[in-house]
Amino acid sequence: MRYSCFCVVFPVALLCCLNEPAAFSSAAAKAATSEIPRARAPKPKRKLRILLTNDDGFATPLVQSLFRALTDAGHSVLLCAPLGNQSGTGMSIRAFQPLDVGETGLADGQWYVDSTPATALLYGLDVLAPLEWGSSANDDATAAAAFSPDLVISGPNEGNNLGYLTSISGTVGAALMALLRGIPSIAVSTNDGNADDEAKADTAAAIAVRLVHSLITGVALRIPGKTALNVNIPLITEMDPTAYHFVQTRVGMRGNFDLQAFSSLAASPVAQALGVGVDEPGLSVTVPYGTGGFPEDADPKSEGNVILGGGDDPLVVTVSPLEGTFDVPKKKRQRLDLVDLDLAGSV
């Protein structure tokens, strides 16, 4: 029998707002993490060159608020973001194709690229950054490296990017592409997926700026080499950005939902709620996490367990270190001994 597959494309950010019921208390979450003391962010010790991008498109209130906040703080900010929504594209690129590129018209130093976040990021690094920060030789790799940004920020995303979902997030994908170029990077996401509220967008931006300023030292950023940061801001319930505090977490597995394929989308409650519950095969999601085949995540240090934990302290911002490749630590590599398996060969 031959089937047609019905594919529905809708913003991953919308799905990221499908939060599951709380299972961990915030007290347990705080006890399991390394809390960064709550305090006002210091004034930056130096001004940074910052390349800003996202995966929801250049015009979102969240990225525009962060652009203004960083500029107002004295940083030199260049925005190069997708023309429209590119949620769920991960680190995918569009190579060997002409790119539709232009100025956004919203502010100086803002450009759009009609492509994926990773492609927009690369265009910003290789073409726009040398022009913005001192060189007209944008086809010269040496010049591009000399005038690269001090920091790349991707986001804020409309919806959290937690656990296994970081691997498909365009927001995180752009940050990891910068990391592979050797540039410190931060992916920022917020629980407020419906981000038309500019006041909330300004609060999220101020929270992100506090973190950036806390990472600035006299000569470098306090981010370990070959490491990016995945930052998740909770639902904005307090407008004072200094009320929020940061905890160090790990990515873990737990996301907002499970991805699950259906022989008929009519059987998916979420697809039905989104108005796409047709009687055709397709991919949907199940809520809460763990109901669609993904493994349990019992680690209280996982960012998903902390940010979705609920309890009496909802003002927790998670900060999880990320690496840019699929390489594993030496201890894990040693568990697979090809010599013992009689599969070893020369490299």
N, C-alpha and C positions, 0 to 999 in steps of 0.2 A: 504494500500500500504506500502511496506517495503522499507526503504531507507538505503543506506550505507552512512556513514558519512566520508567525506574526511578530514583528519587532517593534517595540514602542520606545521611542527616545524621549525621555523626560529628564529634567535637571536632577542630578544626584543630590544637589543641595536640598531639594524638596524632600527626598527620602531621608536625608540626614536629620530632619526635624522629627522623624517618627521615633521619638525616644521611647524606650522600653520602661516598664515599671522599675522603681528603685529596688535594688537587692542588697547593696552595701550601704551601711550608714556612713555619714561623712566623718564621724568620729573615728571609725575604723580606717577610713581612707586617709585621714590626716596622720594617724598613728603609723601608717605603713609607708609614708612618703617623707622625703626630706624637704621640709618647708623652708622657703626663702622668707626671711622676716618681712612683715608688712611695714612698709615705709614709703615715703614719697621718693620717687625716682630722682637721683641727683641730676643736676644740670650736666649736659654732656661735656666730657673733658676735651673732646675735639669733634669737629664737624665731619660727617661722613659723606661719601658719594654712595648713594643708594639707588639701585635699580629695582623698581617695583613692578610686579605683575600680578595676575590672578587667573582663575579659570572661569569666572562668571561673566567676564566682559568688562571693558574699561569704564563703562558708565555707571556701575553700581555705586550706591551711596557709600558702601563700606570702603572700597578702594579709593574713592575720591576723598573721603574723610581722612584716610590715612595719608594720602598724598599731601593734603593741606597741613595735617598735624606735623608731619616730618619736615615740611618746608618751613612752617612757622617756627620750628625748633632750630632752624638755621642750617639744616642739612641740604646738600645738593641732591635733588631727587629727579630721576628720569623714570617715567612710566612708559612701559611697552607691554601692552596687554592684548588679549584676543578681542576681535571685533564684537563677537557675541558669545553666548554661553558655550563653554567647552568642558562642562562637568564630566567626570568619569573617563577622561582621556589619558590619565596616567602620565607617563613620560613619552607618549607617542609623538612622532614628528611627521611633517609633510615635506619630503625631500624631492628635488628635481621638478618642482612645480613653481610657476610664477606666484609671487605673493602680492596680495592687495594690501598695501601699506599706506598709511596716511596719518596726519595729525588729527587729534580728536576734536580740536576746536574748543575744548573746555578750559584749557590752561596751557601756558607755555611748558615745553618739556614733556608733553604727553603725546604718545603715538599708539596707534592700533595696528595689529596684524591679523588678517582674516585667516587664522590657522589655530593650531593647538597652543596651549600655554608653553610647552617646551620649545616649540618653534619660535614663538614670540620672544621668549627669553633669549634664545640664541641670536635672534636678529638684534635685540637690544644690546647684547654683549659685543657682537662682532661689527655691527654697522653704526648703531646710534651712540654707544658709549664713547668711542674715539672722537666722534664729532662733538659730542656734548662736553667732553672733559679734556679736549686739547689737541686732537690730531685730525687732519683732513684726509689722511691716508687710511681710509676705512678698509681697504683691501689688504693692508699690511698686517700680518699676524702679530708682529712685534709691537706695532703701534697699538693694536687692539689690547694686547696684554698690559702695556704700560698705562693705559687709561681705563682699565677695568674698574668696576665699582668695589668699594670696601665691603659692601654687604648687599645681598639680594633678599628681598622680602616678597613672598608670594601670598596674596590674600589682602585682607581677611575674606575667607570663604563664607558663603551664605549657607551655613550648616556645618556642624562639627565633622572632622575627619579623624576617626578613632580606629585603633586596632587594625584589623586586616584591611579595612577600607582605605587605609593610606596607600596601599599598593595600586589602587585604581584611581586615586584622586589626582586630578589635573593640577590642583594647588600644590600638593606635595611633590608631584612629578616635576614641576618647574623648579622647585627648590632643590631637588636632587640633581637636576641637570646642571644647575649652578655649582653644586658641590662637586660634581664630576669635573668641572672646569677649575676646581681649586679655589672657589670663592665661598666664603662663609654665607650660610643662607638660613632663613627662618620661614617656615610655613605657618600661617596664622589662620585659624578658623573660629567661627563663633556659632553658638547654638541658635542665634536669631536668624533663621533662614529667610523669613520675610523681612528683609532689611530695608524697607522703604522708610522706616523711622530714622530720620537723619540724626536725631538726638542720641538714639542708641548707637548709631554708626559712629558718632563722634566719641562716645564713651569707649567703644571697642577700639577705636584708633588710639585714644589716649592710653589705654591699657597696653597696647602693643608698643607705643613709644616709651612707656615706663620700662618695659623689658629691654628694649634696645639701649636705652641710656644706662641701664644697670650693667650692660655687657661691655661698655666702652671703657678701655683703659688708655694710658697715655700713648701707646704705640700699636696696640692690637685689640682685637675683640676677644672677650673671654669665652670663646667657643673652641673646644678641642679640635685639632686638625682632623680633616676628613670626616667631620661631623656636622650635621644640620640639626635644627631644632624643630620639632612638631609641637605647635602651641595651640591649645584649645581653650577658648573662652566660654564660660557657661552662659545660660540665658541671662540677658541683661535685665536684672531686677533692681539694681542700684545704680544711679546715674553718676555717682562719684567714683572716678576710676581708681582712686587711692584706697577704696574700700576692698578691692580685690587683692588676693594674695596668690603667690605662685608656689606650686609644689612640683618637685622633680619626680617624674613617673617613667614608666617604660611603655613602649607601644602596645605590647601584648596582642591579644586576639579580639577581644570584645569590641564590636562596633554597635551601631544603632539598630541594626537589623541583619538578617541573613539574606543572601541571594539564593533564590530557588527557582528552578525551571518547572514549568507546568505543561502538561499535555493540552490543557485548555485554560486560558487566562480567566475564563469564567469561574474557575475554582479558586482563584486567588482573591481573598477579601481586599487586599490593598489595591490590586488592579481594578476591582469593582469600585472601590472608593474614588479612584482616580479617573473613572469613566472609561477605562480601556479593558474592561472585563469581557472581551469577546471570546467566542468559542473557537479559538485558534491556539496552537502551541506558542509559548513565549516565556520570557524571563520576567520574574517579578521578585518581590521580597516578602519575608515573613517577619513579624514582630511578636515578641521580643527576640533578641539575639539568642541563638541556640535552638530555635524551634524549626530550623530549616536544614539541619545537617552539619552546621559548624560546631567545632568542639567547645566544650565548656572552658571558660577562662576563670579560674578560681583565684588568680593572683591579685591580691588587693592593691598591688602597685601598678597594675595595668591602667593606662589612661582612661579606657572605657569604664572600668569599675569606679574610678575616682570621679570622673566628670558626670557620670550617670548615677552616682551613688545616692543622691538625694540627702536626706537628713536635715539637720538644723543649720548648716553652713553652706549655702549654695554659691558662695563667692570665691570658688577655687578655680584657678587657671592652671592647667596642666602643661608641663614642659617636658617633652620626651626626646632624648637624643636619637638621631637617625644616621645610618650609614648609606653610602650611595651605590653600593654594588651588592650582588648576591653572595659575595664571598662569606665564608664562615670562619670562626676562630679556629686556631690550631687544634684545640682539644677536640672539637667536633670532627675535624678532618681525620684525626687519628683513630676515631671510632670506625671509620671505613678503611680498612687495611686491604688494599688490592692485592698485596703479596699473599696474604692468607687466603684470598679468594681465587688465587691462581689466574688473576687477570692483569697483573702488572706488566707494563711494557715501558719502553723508553719514551721520553718526551723530547 
